């Protein structure tokens, strides 16, 4: 299991919420960050989660693929942010 998904499940985040976060991530990364902050994850775990993503951005791709979402949407959203 992807470590990002595992950390979210460890924090009692439901499969539906996890799916929703990653679906938002594929469409609007800024909204996904707002949603993640509203999940009630303790600050130390949230910091751990962000550290995972910063150290290994490929984990997002793996999580998106594991959840059966379209990673090309993540790339398109990232391109929009870079403009």
Buried (B, 14 or more C-beta within 10 A) or exposed (E): EBBBBEBBEEBEBEEEBBBBBBBBBBBBBEEBBEBBEEBEBEEEEBEEBEEBBEEEEEBBBBBBEEBEBEBEBBEEBEEEEEE
